[in-house]
Amino acid sequence: MTVPGNMDVEPLYCAEQINVPPELADVLKSYTKEVVRRQPHDLYEFSAKYFAELAEVARTAVVDIVPPTVDQIKAAFEGSGGVGTLSDLKAKCVGAGVMGSTVDQAFQLGEFEESIADPKTPLVMLLTMTDATFVGIVASLFDVFGTVKEGEDDPSLRAGSFLETFITLTEKDPSMTADRLNELKEQLPKAEGEEAKDEDVTITFADVMKTEAFQAILEASE
């Protein structure tokens, strides 16, 4: 039996009739997070827009979305000095080898304004396409935005810069509370000396991994 709009309402009589798409759980999880984060006044209108945009992104992805590499994003970042618009940043990304359609998808999902104050913010969104794991993406923050000091093997970042990019990465995750972020900040290496600032201390991904706060965040993200 069908109803107007071609909606199938055929009754189900046994479990064998139920065919659950494998991607359904991830789709509903992401949708639920957005609803909780945005608290829309009209849930139906929000849902219609959300799934329409998701469908458009999916159609584009089927055709020509190729995930960028960490090295490509790093190259785009290194050439982004003085960039003040998304269009200019896209040109830097394409010049580094990232497909234009891939950049468009990432920037669309981030809902960025054309004018940007810091290129790191859109690039973090692009970075989420490089790895399927949260811990891998966090590690890549150091690879892209950090530097390798002489005599060292691993890239490092100022603690303040790491926290800024980490907050950008997790701002749409409702499980990331202010308390968890504060705990992470407090457990990172501290500055020595009265005039030194904690935010200026250089840290590595290994320093982040050592904190109990980050391990708790990893557990909550699973």
C-alpha positions as CSV (number, residue, x, y, z in Angstrom):
1,M,0.0,0.0,0.0
2,T,1.2,3.5,-0.8
3,V,0.1,7.0,0.1
4,P,0.5,10.3,-1.7
5,G,4.1,11.3,-2.0
6,N,5.1,7.7,-2.8
7,M,5.7,6.9,0.8
8,D,5.6,3.1,1.4
9,V,3.6,2.1,4.4
10,E,3.4,-1.6,3.7
11,P,3.1,-3.4,7.0
12,L,6.0,-5.5,8.3
13,Y,5.1,-9.0,9.4
14,C,8.5,-10.5,10.2
15,A,12.1,-9.6,10.9
16,E,13.3,-10.9,7.5
17,Q,11.4,-8.0,5.9
18,I,13.6,-5.4,7.6
19,N,16.6,-4.3,5.7
20,V,18.5,-1.7,7.6
21,P,21.0,0.3,5.5
22,P,24.5,0.0,7.0
23,E,25.1,3.7,7.0
24,L,21.8,4.5,8.9
25,A,23.4,4.5,12.3
26,D,26.0,7.1,11.4
27,V,23.5,9.3,9.5
28,L,21.2,9.4,12.5
29,K,24.0,9.9,15.0
30,S,25.3,13.0,13.1
31,Y,21.7,14.3,12.6
32,T,21.0,13.9,16.4
33,K,24.2,15.8,17.3
34,E,23.2,18.7,15.0
35,V,19.7,18.8,16.5
36,V,21.1,18.8,20.1
37,R,23.7,21.5,19.2
38,R,21.4,23.8,17.3
39,Q,18.1,23.3,19.2
40,P,16.0,24.3,16.2
41,H,12.7,26.0,16.8
42,D,11.0,24.2,14.0
43,L,12.4,20.6,14.0
44,Y,10.6,19.6,10.7
45,E,11.9,22.6,8.8
46,F,15.4,22.1,10.2
47,S,15.3,18.4,9.3
48,A,14.2,19.0,5.8
49,K,17.0,21.5,5.2
50,Y,19.6,19.3,6.9
51,F,18.8,16.2,4.8
52,A,18.5,18.2,1.6
53,E,22.0,19.6,2.1
54,L,23.3,16.2,3.1
55,A,21.8,14.7,0.0
56,E,23.5,17.4,-2.2
57,V,26.8,16.7,-0.5
58,A,26.4,13.0,-1.0
59,R,25.6,13.4,-4.7
60,T,28.7,15.5,-5.2
61,A,30.8,13.0,-3.2
62,V,29.8,10.1,-5.5
63,V,31.1,12.0,-8.5
64,D,34.4,13.6,-7.7
65,I,35.3,13.9,-4.0
66,V,38.8,12.7,-3.3
67,P,40.0,13.1,0.3
68,P,43.0,15.4,0.6
69,T,46.3,14.4,2.2
70,V,47.9,15.9,5.3
71,D,50.8,17.0,3.2
72,Q,48.5,18.9,0.8
73,I,46.8,20.7,3.6
74,K,50.1,21.6,5.2
75,A,51.3,23.0,1.9
76,A,48.1,25.1,1.6
77,F,48.6,26.4,5.1
78,E,52.2,27.3,4.5
79,G,51.1,29.4,1.5
80,S,48.1,31.0,3.2
81,G,49.9,34.0,4.7
82,G,47.8,37.1,4.0
83,V,44.8,35.1,2.8
84,G,41.5,36.8,3.9
85,T,38.8,35.1,1.9
86,L,37.6,31.5,1.4
87,S,38.0,31.9,-2.4
88,D,41.7,32.8,-1.9
89,L,42.2,29.9,0.5
90,K,40.5,27.5,-1.9
91,A,43.0,28.6,-4.6
92,K,45.8,27.8,-2.2
93,C,44.3,24.4,-1.5
94,V,43.8,23.6,-5.2
95,G,47.4,24.8,-5.9
96,A,48.6,22.3,-3.3
97,G,46.8,19.5,-5.2
98,V,43.4,19.3,-3.4
99,M,40.5,18.9,-5.7
100,G,38.3,21.9,-5.9
101,S,35.1,19.9,-5.3
102,T,36.7,18.5,-2.1
103,V,37.5,22.0,-0.8
104,D,33.9,23.1,-1.7
105,Q,32.4,20.2,0.3
106,A,34.5,20.9,3.4
107,F,33.9,24.6,3.4
108,Q,30.1,24.0,2.8
109,L,29.9,21.7,5.8
110,G,31.7,24.3,7.9
111,E,29.3,27.0,7.0
112,F,32.0,29.6,6.8
113,E,31.6,33.2,5.8
114,E,33.5,34.4,2.7
115,S,35.7,36.7,4.8
116,I,38.0,34.7,7.2
117,A,40.2,36.0,10.0
118,D,42.3,32.8,10.3
119,P,42.8,30.2,7.6
120,K,43.4,27.5,10.2
121,T,39.7,27.3,10.9
122,P,38.5,26.2,7.4
123,L,41.6,24.0,7.1
124,V,40.7,22.1,10.2
125,M,37.4,21.2,8.6
126,L,39.3,20.0,5.5
127,L,41.6,18.0,7.8
128,T,38.7,16.0,9.1
129,M,38.5,14.3,5.6
130,T,42.0,12.9,5.9
131,D,41.4,10.3,8.6
132,A,38.5,8.1,9.8
133,T,39.6,8.3,13.4
134,F,39.4,11.2,15.9
135,V,42.8,10.5,17.3
136,G,44.4,10.5,13.9
137,I,42.9,13.9,13.1
138,V,44.2,15.4,16.3
139,A,47.6,14.0,15.6
140,S,47.4,15.7,12.2
141,L,46.9,19.1,13.8
142,F,50.5,18.9,14.8
143,D,51.6,17.7,11.4
144,V,49.9,20.6,9.6
145,F,50.2,23.5,11.9
146,G,53.2,22.5,13.9
147,T,57.0,22.7,13.2
148,V,59.8,20.3,13.8
149,K,62.5,21.9,15.9
150,E,66.2,21.1,15.2
151,G,67.2,17.9,16.9
152,E,63.7,16.7,17.4
153,D,61.7,14.1,15.5
154,D,58.1,15.2,16.2
155,P,56.3,18.4,15.3
156,S,55.3,20.7,18.1
157,L,52.8,23.5,18.6
158,R,52.3,26.3,21.2
159,A,49.8,25.0,23.7
160,G,47.6,28.0,22.9
161,S,47.6,27.3,19.2
162,F,46.8,23.6,19.8
163,L,43.8,24.4,22.0
164,E,42.5,26.9,19.4
165,T,42.6,24.3,16.6
166,F,41.3,21.6,19.0
167,I,38.3,23.7,19.9
168,T,37.6,24.4,16.2
169,L,37.7,20.6,15.6
170,T,35.3,19.7,18.4
171,E,33.0,22.7,18.5
172,K,30.1,20.8,16.8
173,D,30.5,17.8,19.1
174,P,27.9,18.0,22.0
175,S,30.0,15.6,24.1
176,M,32.8,18.1,24.2
177,T,32.0,20.1,27.3
178,A,33.7,23.2,28.7
179,D,34.8,21.1,31.7
180,R,36.5,18.6,29.6
181,L,38.3,21.3,27.6
182,N,39.4,23.0,30.9
183,E,40.7,19.7,32.2
184,L,42.7,19.1,29.1
185,K,44.2,22.6,29.3
186,E,45.1,22.1,33.0
187,Q,46.9,18.8,32.3
188,L,49.1,20.1,29.5
189,P,52.7,20.9,30.3
190,K,53.1,24.2,32.2
191,A,55.4,27.1,31.7
192,E,58.4,27.6,34.1
193,G,59.2,31.1,35.5
194,E,57.0,33.9,36.8
195,E,56.8,35.8,33.4
196,A,56.3,32.7,31.3
197,K,52.8,31.8,30.0
198,D,51.3,28.4,29.8
199,E,49.9,29.1,26.3
200,D,53.4,29.7,24.9
201,V,54.8,26.3,26.0
202,T,55.5,24.1,23.0
203,I,53.9,20.7,23.2
204,T,53.8,17.6,21.0
205,F,51.0,15.1,20.3
206,A,52.7,12.7,22.8
207,D,52.1,15.3,25.5
208,V,48.4,15.4,24.7
209,M,48.1,11.6,24.6
210,K,49.7,11.4,28.1
211,T,46.8,13.4,29.7
212,E,43.9,11.6,31.4
213,A,41.6,14.4,30.1
214,F,42.4,13.5,26.4
215,Q,42.0,9.8,27.1
216,A,38.5,10.5,28.6
217,I,37.7,12.6,25.5
218,L,38.7,9.7,23.3
219,E,36.4,7.3,25.2
220,A,33.5,9.7,24.9
221,S,34.0,10.1,21.2
222,E,33.8,6.3,20.5
